[in-house]
Amino acid sequence: MTIEIRPIERAEVRSYLQVLPYVNGLPHWEPAPAAWHGGPEAWPQPPAPATDAQLDAFAERVFGGGFFPQAAFVDGRLVGGSAMLAMDITVPGPLAVPMGGVTATAVVATHRRRGLLRGMMQAMFDAALARGEALAGLSASEGGIYGRYGFGPATRRTRWEIERAEAAFADPAPAGGDLELVGAAVARAAWPQVHALVRRERVGELSPQPGRWDRLSDESSGTAGPMRYLVHRTGGAVDGIAQFRLPWSSTVEHTGTLVVEALEAASPDAYRALWGLLLDFDLTRRVVAPARPVDEPLRWMLRSPRAMRVTRQSDSLWLRILDLAAAIGSRQYTGETGLTIEVPPDPMCPGNAGVWRLDLGPSGGSCVRTGAAPEVTIGIQALGSLFLGGHSAALLAAAGLIREHRAGAVAALGRALRHDPEPFNAFVF
Ligand SMILES: CC(=O)SCCNC(=O)CCNC(=O)[C@H](O)C(C)(C)COP(=O)(O)OP(=O)(O)OC[C@H]1O[C@@H](n2cnc3c(N)ncnc32)[C@H](O)[C@@H]1OP(=O)(O)O
């Protein structure tokens, strides 16, 4: 048996796409989307296998630029694929820095658990480093897979519900600006503008992947019904947008649910006005929001903050530091901190291991090798989890992921790295 890991040629794109479960109509995400969306029906419906025309259209896009696919061949047959997208992620500053976004990953069922993904991941890390990318990120299909490659959960998402009857705002004064229900064509033009404003400020936000907005559609999807769009304008300029559905259900318990798939607002007025209408939409009983930040201002705007019931919480973006010194130099920090850290061996990115002197401050950071004794030992996975400023270093130390050699060093590292508000990415890729 011969194994070959290499980038694919243009003529191989269709074979590459065909190993991806969703292209075959198989689930590619958590097996139970209903756990996030609620309701007893499979929601949304599993996708149908891609048609030939769709495969050709995908293939064109794959070689449209910024997409770096690797594949695993066994005895000449393509049995696994994974790809990196050239993206930008907002890091504390806020500053946009390049990140290789790992996506479209699968190995056919007959060839799993023999190291093919590890081989593709190594090839993608090496290529990303050669392109000058210090970070890689991904959304994980399962929580047990990606830690071994050095990825740490870095942003979180929650699913919450609010009963309409309990959703009154503490301050009933209406927000400024204008709301309009629009079709997908208007949403496709408006959403990029809002997202650009939001991601300039919000740490963890990502540049949109190619074709992201083309997927906004008016078409109905099974019991989920059509997507609906609501925009907010201030002085005629769009500064907020939401997409929501009113899914059909056969049970009385689940009828009248309004599902807010995404909502982005670039001003407090837009945020308040969009939620104001969605929480008080006639003929509904409940709002479900499946992919929201853990620090949702809306809770603090409600007369009864406990009306917002968090029903699920999970990781969202996983981050992998490929080049520690470059990554540390790419963001800004709270206060001035000097610290010596030890990073244990990192076989997939060996340049990260060793003892480093960190000098971190509001104008940036430096990370240089030192012979001094380390004050903390921290693995590359834990550094990935802390890098955007989410999570607490003390928490990871309590879990045994950071070892402290000088009292107070973990607290100092945590203070320097932490960022408020919590990092969040509105869309997965
Ligand atoms: C970023 C994204 O695109 S998310 C989408 C990921 N794709 C999917 O979930 C589709 C279904 N799954 C698959 O196709 C495959 O299981 C993959 C792509 C996740 C992994 O491919 P494989 O070639 O089997 O992985 P590989 O053999 O390199 O695994 C490396 C290690 O991960 C482990 N592993 C692989 N998949 C899983 C899993 N689902 N759960 C737990 N451990 C796993 C292997 O046991 C192995 O462990 P080891 O390092 O201790 O030996």
The ligand as an SDF file (V2000), in Angstrom:
LIG
                    3D

 51 53  0  0  0  0  0  0  0  0999 V2000
  -12.4360   21.1770   10.1040 C   0  0  0  0  0  0  0  0  0  0  0  0
  -13.4820   20.3240    9.4790 C   0  0  0  0  0  0  0  0  0  0  0  0
  -13.5680   20.2770    8.3050 O   0  0  0  0  0  0  0  0  0  0  0  0
  -14.5500   19.4720   10.4900 S   0  0  0  0  0  0  0  0  0  0  0  0
  -15.1030   18.0930    9.4920 C   0  0  0  0  0  0  0  0  0  0  0  0
  -14.3140   16.8490    9.7980 C   0  0  0  0  0  0  0  0  0  0  0  0
  -14.8590   15.7550    9.0290 N   0  0  0  0  0  0  0  0  0  0  0  0
  -15.6740   14.8310    9.5580 C   0  0  0  0  0  0  0  0  0  0  0  0
  -16.0070   14.8130   10.7320 O   0  0  0  0  0  0  0  0  0  0  0  0
  -16.1700   13.7770    8.5930 C   0  0  0  0  0  0  0  0  0  0  0  0
  -16.1540   12.3670    9.1980 C   0  0  0  0  0  0  0  0  0  0  0  0
  -14.8360   11.9980    9.7370 N   0  0  0  0  0  0  0  0  0  0  0  0
  -13.7690   11.7810    8.9470 C   0  0  0  0  0  0  0  0  0  0  0  0
  -13.8350   11.8740    7.7330 O   0  0  0  0  0  0  0  0  0  0  0  0
  -12.4530   11.3890    9.6250 C   0  0  0  0  0  0  0  0  0  0  0  0
  -12.7360   10.6860   10.8150 O   0  0  0  0  0  0  0  0  0  0  0  0
  -11.5790   12.5880   10.0000 C   0  0  0  0  0  0  0  0  0  0  0  0
  -11.2850   13.4480    8.7550 C   0  0  0  0  0  0  0  0  0  0  0  0
  -12.2130   13.4700   11.0640 C   0  0  0  0  0  0  0  0  0  0  0  0
  -10.2530   12.0620   10.5820 C   0  0  0  0  0  0  0  0  0  0  0  0
   -9.5380   11.4080    9.5410 O   0  0  0  0  0  0  0  0  0  0  0  0
   -8.5350   10.2070    9.8450 P   0  0  0  0  0  0  0  0  0  0  0  0
   -7.6490   10.0450    8.6740 O   0  0  0  0  0  0  0  0  0  0  0  0
   -9.2930    9.0610   10.3320 O   0  0  0  0  0  0  0  0  0  0  0  0
   -7.7070   10.8310   11.0390 O   0  0  0  0  0  0  0  0  0  0  0  0
   -6.2910   10.3030   11.5430 P   0  0  0  0  0  0  0  0  0  0  0  0
   -6.1730    8.8160   11.3080 O   0  0  0  0  0  0  0  0  0  0  0  0
   -5.2110   11.1720   11.0360 O   0  0  0  0  0  0  0  0  0  0  0  0
   -6.5530   10.5550   13.0350 O   0  0  0  0  0  0  0  0  0  0  0  0
   -5.5900   11.0100   13.8760 C   0  0  0  0  0  0  0  0  0  0  0  0
   -6.0590   10.7260   15.2640 C   0  0  0  0  0  0  0  0  0  0  0  0
   -7.3730   11.2350   15.4740 O   0  0  0  0  0  0  0  0  0  0  0  0
   -8.2310   10.1970   15.9520 C   0  0  0  0  0  0  0  0  0  0  0  0
   -9.5620   10.4970   15.4250 N   0  0  0  0  0  0  0  0  0  0  0  0
   -9.8820   10.6430   14.1370 C   0  0  0  0  0  0  0  0  0  0  0  0
  -11.1850   10.9060   14.0290 N   0  0  0  0  0  0  0  0  0  0  0  0
  -11.6950   10.9060   15.2750 C   0  0  0  0  0  0  0  0  0  0  0  0
  -12.9800   11.0860   15.7950 C   0  0  0  0  0  0  0  0  0  0  0  0
  -14.0170   11.2870   15.0080 N   0  0  0  0  0  0  0  0  0  0  0  0
  -13.1270   11.0740   17.1440 N   0  0  0  0  0  0  0  0  0  0  0  0
  -12.0740   10.8460   17.9460 C   0  0  0  0  0  0  0  0  0  0  0  0
  -10.8210   10.6400   17.4980 N   0  0  0  0  0  0  0  0  0  0  0  0
  -10.6410   10.6630   16.1630 C   0  0  0  0  0  0  0  0  0  0  0  0
   -7.6130    8.9440   15.4390 C   0  0  0  0  0  0  0  0  0  0  0  0
   -8.0110    7.8490   16.2280 O   0  0  0  0  0  0  0  0  0  0  0  0
   -6.1320    9.2370   15.5720 C   0  0  0  0  0  0  0  0  0  0  0  0
   -5.7310    9.1240   16.9080 O   0  0  0  0  0  0  0  0  0  0  0  0
   -4.1660    9.0240   17.3230 P   0  0  0  0  0  0  0  0  0  0  0  0
   -3.4820   10.2740   16.8780 O   0  0  0  0  0  0  0  0  0  0  0  0
   -4.2420    8.9000   18.7950 O   0  0  0  0  0  0  0  0  0  0  0  0
   -3.6880    7.8090   16.5920 O   0  0  0  0  0  0  0  0  0  0  0  0
  1  2  1  0
  2  3  2  0
  2  4  1  0
  4  5  1  0
  5  6  1  0
  6  7  1  0
  7  8  1  0
  8  9  2  0
  8 10  1  0
 10 11  1  0
 11 12  1  0
 12 13  1  0
 13 14  2  0
 13 15  1  0
 15 16  1  0
 15 17  1  0
 17 18  1  0
 17 19  1  0
 17 20  1  0
 20 21  1  0
 21 22  1  0
 22 23  2  0
 22 24  1  0
 22 25  1  0
 25 26  1  0
 26 27  2  0
 26 28  1  0
 26 29  1  0
 29 30  1  0
 30 31  1  0
 31 32  1  0
 31 46  1  0
 32 33  1  0
 33 34  1  0
 33 44  1  0
 34 35  1  0
 34 43  1  0
 35 36  2  0
 36 37  1  0
 37 38  1  0
 37 43  2  0
 38 39  1  0
 38 40  2  0
 40 41  1  0
 41 42  2  0
 42 43  1  0
 44 45  1  0
 44 46  1  0
 46 47  1  0
 47 48  1  0
 48 49  2  0
 48 50  1  0
 48 51  1  0
M  END
$$$$
